[in-house]
Amino acid sequence: MTFDFLPILFALLIILMSGAVAYLGDWLGRKVGKKRLTIWGLRPKHSAMIMTILMGVVISIFTILAITASSADVRRWLSEGRAAIHERDVAIEQRDQMKSQISGLDQQIADKSKELTQQRKKIMQQEAEIKKLTPTLAKLRSELTHLNDKNKALSGQYKLVQKDLLAEKAKLTVNKQKLLKSESDLAKVTSELVFGKTQIDEASKQLREIQQSNAELYNTNQQLSRNVSSLQTQEKDLKARLDEVSKQRDAVQTELEGIQTKLDEKQRQYNQLTEQVERMAAEARAYFNSTVIASRTEPLVFKRGEEIARVQLVPNLSQTGAQIAVTTWLRECRIEATARGAKERSSYPVAFLTSEEPSMSTEDIQMLVIRQLIRVPNNQVLIAYSNINAFRGEPVAMSLAVLPNPVVYRKNSVILETVIDGRAPDSAIFKGVRDFIRTQTSNKAEQDRMIPHLNSGKPLVVISDEEILALVQQIKATGRQIRLQATAVTDLRAADDMRLEYRLR
């Protein structure tokens, strides 16, 4: 196979032309930059960049044309492209298939050659054996001549013996006929014997069935005898139990008298519970009436589903740690509710937990929450939400959510970025910065599973108008388009307030 120098020459030409393009582009850029030429009203810097690019493009085009003119393979590659590559791959595949077929045929030829060599060896061995047997064959031929002479002598004797044999065959035929008749008689006797044996088997089967029936009847008779004895024993036991039942009846009568006394006591307790229920119903009606009045006259302090307070928890809390965490969380909920204007009423504190199970008290719910928080291996957060619209002057009914609190953003990680034009008016820059921080960044944080403050109107990303104005002034001072990045100041967990740093790039 001849070595093709064209790819090496092509690679060397590309390397040389790349160096030429770099050199000429640099030379042309410096010349144009020094003369400060402009095209299409652009700045000299941009004009020099465009002319440098055009020089590289022109040199590349002339290089491709020169290679195309000098090489038929390149022209074919440019005209046919992937079709030529496909044809090459098909030819290579066919070549590989032919090679495999040739290898198979070579193997078959080798196998046939081995077989031919073995056959030749066998023929040579047989020829050697023939040479060894040739003297023996001559000896045998002489013996055969001698035997032929003996055979002629014996032929006369054979004819005499043959006559005697024919006479014996006639006798044998008569004896065969007698034997056939005897075999026929024996077959008849055998069939009669088989029929008799069949009848004996059926009789034996019937005998076994009769014996089995007799055994079952005997067992039934024995069982009836045992049943009679058992019934007699049961009669004695029933008499004894009747006496025992009479004694138990007297004891039950005495017990009934005691139960009647307890029933009277339970009736008294029931009457007391009825009075308590009526009193609680009156309190509930009063609470309902006050709630209706408050909804008409007092301002709303918590909307339904609004977050009241949240407390972040560390992993693997002990029972004491879980109790402290829940107590701290309830205290913050009640402080927030009191600050908004909620008040305790009768048996309800200013903020209390509720459950879907009406029979569970606030203490039962609190103990259930504590048990759920013990030995949890991950960070969590407790969040309280208002179950209903709560008005000033009434307590707040709360529901509880326990959510995972993983790290969502690492320190210095970029949460979101946008492009803002520093040449735009101040109002447009202010609106762009405000929308980016309070809307786009907050939406991105919610998508990344930061936990929002539901129905509270409190945004995820906290920033004052003064901080926004300071950013606007920095962007305006650049006088160009810049990238504004929102980055995490510290590691941020899902329940953290998002204090971010804003960088200009």
RABEL-V361906 format. One record per residue. N is the residue number from 1. PHI is phi as a letter, one per 30 degrees, with the letter a starting at -180 (* if undefined). BURIAL is b if it has 9 or more other ideal C-beta (glycine too) atoms within 8 Angstrom, else e. Layout:
# RABEL-V361906
n | phi | burial
N | PHI | BURIAL
N | PHI | BURIAL
This chain:
# RABEL-V361906
n | phi | burial
1 | * | e
2 | d | e
3 | d | e
4 | c | e
5 | d | e
6 | d | e
7 | d | e
8 | d | e
9 | d | e
10 | d | b
11 | d | e
12 | d | e
13 | d | b
14 | d | b
15 | d | e
16 | d | e
17 | d | b
18 | d | e
19 | d | e
20 | d | b
21 | d | b
22 | d | e
23 | d | e
24 | d | b
25 | d | b
26 | d | b
27 | d | e
28 | d | b
29 | d | b
30 | d | e
31 | d | e
32 | d | b
33 | d | b
34 | d | e
35 | d | e
36 | h | e
37 | d | b
38 | b | b
39 | b | e
40 | h | e
41 | i | e
42 | d | b
43 | d | e
44 | e | b
45 | d | e
46 | d | e
47 | d | b
48 | d | b
49 | d | b
50 | d | b
51 | d | b
52 | d | b
53 | d | b
54 | d | e
55 | e | b
56 | d | b
57 | d | e
58 | d | e
59 | d | b
60 | d | b
61 | d | e
62 | d | e
63 | d | b
64 | d | e
65 | d | e
66 | d | e
67 | d | b
68 | d | b
69 | d | e
70 | c | e
71 | b | b
72 | d | e
73 | d | e
74 | d | b
75 | d | b
76 | d | b
77 | d | b
78 | d | e
79 | d | e
80 | c | e
81 | i | e
82 | d | e
83 | d | e
84 | d | b
85 | d | e
86 | d | e
87 | d | e
88 | d | e
89 | d | e
90 | d | e
91 | d | e
92 | d | e
93 | d | e
94 | d | e
95 | d | e
96 | d | e
97 | d | e
98 | d | e
99 | d | e
100 | d | e
101 | d | e
102 | d | e
103 | d | e
104 | d | e
105 | d | e
106 | e | e
107 | d | e
108 | d | e
109 | d | e
110 | d | e
111 | d | e
112 | d | e
113 | d | e
114 | d | e
115 | d | e
116 | d | e
117 | d | e
118 | d | e
119 | d | e
120 | d | e
121 | d | e
122 | d | e
123 | d | e
124 | d | e
125 | d | e
126 | d | e
127 | d | e
128 | d | e
129 | d | e
130 | d | e
131 | d | e
132 | d | e
133 | d | e
134 | e | e
135 | d | e
136 | d | e
137 | d | e
138 | d | e
139 | d | e
140 | d | e
141 | d | e
142 | d | e
143 | d | e
144 | d | e
145 | d | e
146 | d | e
147 | d | e
148 | d | e
149 | d | e
150 | d | e
151 | d | e
152 | d | e
153 | d | e
154 | d | e
155 | e | e
156 | d | e
157 | d | e
158 | d | e
159 | d | e
160 | d | e
161 | d | e
162 | d | e
163 | d | e
164 | d | e
165 | d | e
166 | d | e
167 | d | e
168 | d | e
169 | d | e
170 | d | e
171 | d | e
172 | d | e
173 | d | e
174 | d | e
175 | d | e
176 | d | e
177 | d | e
178 | d | e
179 | d | e
180 | e | e
181 | d | e
182 | d | e
183 | d | e
184 | d | e
185 | d | e
186 | d | e
187 | d | e
188 | d | e
189 | d | e
190 | d | e
191 | d | e
192 | d | e
193 | d | e
194 | d | e
195 | d | e
196 | d | e
197 | d | e
198 | d | e
199 | d | e
200 | d | e
201 | d | e
202 | d | e
203 | d | e
204 | d | e
205 | d | e
206 | d | e
207 | d | e
208 | d | e
209 | d | e
210 | d | e
211 | d | e
212 | d | e
213 | d | e
214 | d | e
215 | d | e
216 | d | e
217 | d | e
218 | d | e
219 | d | e
220 | d | e
221 | d | e
222 | d | e
223 | d | e
224 | d | e
225 | d | e
226 | d | e
227 | d | e
228 | d | e
229 | d | e
230 | d | e
231 | d | e
232 | d | e
233 | d | e
234 | d | e
235 | d | e
236 | d | e
237 | d | e
238 | d | e
239 | d | e
240 | d | e
241 | d | e
242 | d | e
243 | d | e
244 | d | e
245 | d | e
246 | d | e
247 | d | e
248 | d | e
249 | d | e
250 | d | e
251 | d | e
252 | d | e
253 | e | e
254 | d | e
255 | d | e
256 | d | e
257 | d | e
258 | d | e
259 | d | e
260 | d | e
261 | d | e
262 | d | e
263 | d | e
264 | d | e
265 | d | e
266 | d | e
267 | d | e
268 | d | e
269 | d | e
270 | d | e
271 | d | e
272 | d | e
273 | d | e
274 | d | e
275 | d | e
276 | d | e
277 | d | e
278 | d | e
279 | d | e
280 | d | e
281 | d | e
282 | d | e
283 | d | b
284 | d | e
285 | d | e
286 | d | e
287 | d | b
288 | d | e
289 | d | e
290 | d | b
291 | d | b
292 | d | e
293 | d | b
294 | d | b
295 | d | b
296 | c | e
297 | b | e
298 | c | b
299 | d | e
300 | d | b
301 | c | b
302 | b | b
303 | d | e
304 | d | b
305 | i | e
306 | d | b
307 | d | b
308 | c | b
309 | a | b
310 | b | b
311 | b | b
312 | d | b
313 | c | b
314 | d | e
315 | d | e
316 | h | e
317 | d | b
318 | d | e
319 | d | e
320 | d | e
321 | d | b
322 | d | b
323 | d | b
324 | d | e
325 | d | b
326 | d | b
327 | d | e
328 | d | b
329 | d | b
330 | d | b
331 | d | e
332 | d | b
333 | d | b
334 | d | b
335 | d | b
336 | d | b
337 | d | b
338 | d | b
339 | d | e
340 | d | b
341 | j | b
342 | d | b
343 | b | b
344 | d | e
345 | b | e
346 | h | e
347 | c | e
348 | c | e
349 | d | e
350 | d | b
351 | b | b
352 | b | b
353 | d | b
354 | b | e
355 | b | e
356 | d | e
357 | d | e
358 | d | e
359 | d | e
360 | d | e
361 | d | e
362 | d | e
363 | d | e
364 | d | b
365 | d | b
366 | d | b
367 | d | e
368 | d | b
369 | d | b
370 | d | b
371 | d | e
372 | d | e
373 | c | b
374 | d | b
375 | i | e
376 | d | b
377 | d | e
378 | c | e
379 | d | b
380 | b | b
381 | b | b
382 | c | b
383 | b | b
384 | c | b
385 | b | b
386 | d | b
387 | d | e
388 | b | e
389 | d | b
390 | c | b
391 | c | b
392 | d | b
393 | j | b
394 | b | b
395 | d | b
396 | c | b
397 | d | b
398 | c | b
399 | c | b
400 | c | b
401 | b | e
402 | c | b
403 | b | b
404 | d | e
405 | b | b
406 | d | b
407 | d | e
408 | c | b
409 | b | b
410 | d | e
411 | e | e
412 | i | e
413 | d | e
414 | d | e
415 | d | b
416 | a | b
417 | b | b
418 | b | b
419 | c | e
420 | b | b
421 | d | b
422 | d | b
423 | d | e
424 | d | e
425 | d | e
426 | e | e
427 | d | e
428 | d | b
429 | d | b
430 | d | b
431 | d | e
432 | d | b
433 | d | b
434 | d | b
435 | d | b
436 | d | b
437 | d | b
438 | d | b
439 | c | b
440 | d | b
441 | d | b
442 | d | b
443 | d | e
444 | d | b
445 | d | b
446 | d | b
447 | d | e
448 | d | b
449 | i | e
450 | d | b
451 | d | b
452 | d | e
453 | c | b
454 | d | e
455 | h | b
456 | c | e
457 | i | e
458 | c | e
459 | d | e
460 | d | b
461 | c | b
462 | c | e
463 | a | e
464 | d | e
465 | d | e
466 | d | e
467 | d | e
468 | d | b
469 | d | b
470 | d | e
471 | d | b
472 | d | b
473 | d | e
474 | d | b
475 | d | b
476 | d | b
477 | d | e
478 | d | b
479 | i | e
480 | a | e
481 | d | e
482 | b | b
483 | c | e
484 | c | b
485 | c | b
486 | c | b
487 | b | b
488 | d | b
489 | d | e
490 | b | e
491 | d | e
492 | c | b
493 | d | b
494 | d | b
495 | c | b
496 | d | e
497 | d | e
498 | d | b
499 | c | e
500 | c | b
501 | c | e
502 | c | b
503 | c | e
504 | c | b
505 | b | e
